[in-house]
């Protein structure tokens, strides 16, 4: 039997996990995940004895205990980490797009001059 290259499929998770700051111990991390992550807990709702329909929450919180201590990354410095002020870069891109085009002054709606006949009447 011949061996085929590329026949194994690799599946990547399709869930989004957002890290959430919380007051947990240093070896625990909290994530905000979609409700479909744990299907067993999805339908648990607290109703006060009535037959009311409760909506499922839009997200869940997952707490992960790590072996080593977790430290949140430092807040990014936009000017240093991302190449400076975004408005200057955007203006430069717009000027490059309009190179060779005649740029007109913006039109201002002309107000109609009042008629002297209407004032006299």
One Martini backbone bead per residue (centre of mass of N, CA, C, O) as a GRO file, in nm:
protein
  121
    1UNK     BB    1   0.096   0.036   0.023
    2UNK     BB    2   0.069   0.363  -0.021
    3UNK     BB    3   0.198   0.679   0.060
    4UNK     BB    4   0.029   0.976   0.153
    5UNK     BB    5   0.057   1.300   0.123
    6UNK     BB    6  -0.158   1.489   0.319
    7UNK     BB    7  -0.390   1.297   0.468
    8UNK     BB    8  -0.380   1.455   0.722
    9UNK     BB    9  -0.583   1.610   0.951
   10UNK     BB   10  -0.605   1.938   1.091
   11UNK     BB   11  -0.744   2.055   1.394
   12UNK     BB   12  -0.878   2.356   1.497
   13UNK     BB   13  -0.987   2.566   1.710
   14UNK     BB   14  -1.307   2.774   1.711
   15UNK     BB   15  -1.250   2.920   1.972
   16UNK     BB   16  -1.284   3.196   2.186
   17UNK     BB   17  -1.029   3.333   2.410
   18UNK     BB   18  -1.057   3.557   2.681
   19UNK     BB   19  -0.885   3.743   2.888
   20UNK     BB   20  -0.938   3.801   3.246
   21UNK     BB   21  -0.949   4.015   3.491
   22UNK     BB   22  -0.873   3.915   3.833
   23UNK     BB   23  -0.892   3.798   4.190
   24UNK     BB   24  -0.687   3.577   4.160
   25UNK     BB   25  -0.457   3.378   4.189
   26UNK     BB   26  -0.144   3.355   4.030
   27UNK     BB   27  -0.227   3.039   3.923
   28UNK     BB   28  -0.481   3.187   3.789
   29UNK     BB   29  -0.705   3.193   3.501
   30UNK     BB   30  -0.934   3.393   3.317
   31UNK     BB   31  -1.194   3.312   3.082
   32UNK     BB   32  -1.376   3.404   2.788
   33UNK     BB   33  -1.645   3.213   2.658
   34UNK     BB   34  -1.840   3.028   2.488
   35UNK     BB   35  -2.125   2.835   2.543
   36UNK     BB   36  -2.021   2.573   2.365
   37UNK     BB   37  -1.795   2.448   2.541
   38UNK     BB   38  -2.020   2.353   2.768
   39UNK     BB   39  -2.298   2.154   2.730
   40UNK     BB   40  -2.387   2.071   3.023
   41UNK     BB   41  -2.411   2.389   3.137
   42UNK     BB   42  -2.604   2.548   2.941
   43UNK     BB   43  -2.913   2.486   3.076
   44UNK     BB   44  -2.848   2.630   3.337
   45UNK     BB   45  -3.106   2.772   3.532
   46UNK     BB   46  -3.253   3.030   3.731
   47UNK     BB   47  -3.560   2.956   3.875
   48UNK     BB   48  -3.851   3.055   4.080
   49UNK     BB   49  -4.069   2.801   4.014
   50UNK     BB   50  -4.126   2.893   3.739
   51UNK     BB   51  -4.239   2.898   3.390
   52UNK     BB   52  -3.970   3.036   3.268
   53UNK     BB   53  -3.786   3.195   3.028
   54UNK     BB   54  -3.440   3.164   2.978
   55UNK     BB   55  -3.154   3.296   2.889
   56UNK     BB   56  -2.869   3.250   2.759
   57UNK     BB   57  -2.565   3.317   2.788
   58UNK     BB   58  -2.309   3.481   2.596
   59UNK     BB   59  -2.110   3.381   2.830
   60UNK     BB   60  -1.813   3.248   2.987
   61UNK     BB   61  -1.624   3.131   3.272
   62UNK     BB   62  -1.279   3.037   3.286
   63UNK     BB   63  -1.071   2.847   3.508
   64UNK     BB   64  -0.712   2.832   3.528
   65UNK     BB   65  -0.466   2.617   3.655
   66UNK     BB   66  -0.133   2.674   3.724
   67UNK     BB   67   0.197   2.602   3.798
   68UNK     BB   68   0.265   2.887   3.735
   69UNK     BB   69   0.301   3.213   3.735
   70UNK     BB   70   0.095   3.480   3.630
   71UNK     BB   71   0.148   3.752   3.393
   72UNK     BB   72   0.060   4.035   3.279
   73UNK     BB   73   0.087   4.225   3.027
   74UNK     BB   74   0.185   4.504   2.916
   75UNK     BB   75   0.096   4.790   2.810
   76UNK     BB   76   0.081   4.939   2.519
   77UNK     BB   77   0.277   5.150   2.310
   78UNK     BB   78   0.181   5.309   2.038
   79UNK     BB   79   0.430   5.476   1.946
   80UNK     BB   80   0.641   5.239   1.981
   81UNK     BB   81   0.491   4.962   1.877
   82UNK     BB   82   0.307   5.108   1.612
   83UNK     BB   83   0.449   5.368   1.469
   84UNK     BB   84   0.272   5.582   1.601
   85UNK     BB   85   0.061   5.794   1.474
   86UNK     BB   86  -0.230   5.726   1.305
   87UNK     BB   87  -0.311   5.997   1.170
   88UNK     BB   88  -0.050   6.038   1.006
   89UNK     BB   89  -0.072   5.777   0.838
   90UNK     BB   90  -0.350   5.836   0.716
   91UNK     BB   91  -0.274   6.100   0.573
   92UNK     BB   92  -0.054   5.976   0.393
   93UNK     BB   93  -0.242   5.781   0.241
   94UNK     BB   94  -0.434   5.997   0.124
   95UNK     BB   95  -0.222   6.155  -0.037
   96UNK     BB   96  -0.138   5.914  -0.218
   97UNK     BB   97  -0.420   5.872  -0.347
   98UNK     BB   98  -0.442   6.193  -0.450
   99UNK     BB   99  -0.229   6.179  -0.646
  100UNK     BB  100  -0.320   6.376  -0.932
  101UNK     BB  101  -0.551   6.521  -0.797
  102UNK     BB  102  -0.810   6.748  -0.782
  103UNK     BB  103  -0.871   6.950  -0.512
  104UNK     BB  104  -1.153   7.060  -0.366
  105UNK     BB  105  -1.346   7.263  -0.223
  106UNK     BB  106  -1.587   7.276  -0.016
  107UNK     BB  107  -1.918   7.292  -0.027
  108UNK     BB  108  -2.147   7.556   0.016
  109UNK     BB  109  -2.449   7.637   0.096
  110UNK     BB  110  -2.637   7.857  -0.067
  111UNK     BB  111  -2.798   8.129   0.026
  112UNK     BB  112  -3.073   8.298  -0.031
  113UNK     BB  113  -3.146   8.599  -0.111
  114UNK     BB  114  -3.324   8.840  -0.007
  115UNK     BB  115  -3.605   8.980  -0.102
  116UNK     BB  116  -3.719   9.306  -0.130
  117UNK     BB  117  -4.016   9.246  -0.199
  118UNK     BB  118  -4.085   9.068   0.051
  119UNK     BB  119  -4.025   9.289   0.265
  120UNK     BB  120  -4.235   9.512   0.168
  121UNK     BB  121  -4.508   9.326   0.196
   0.00000   0.00000   0.00000
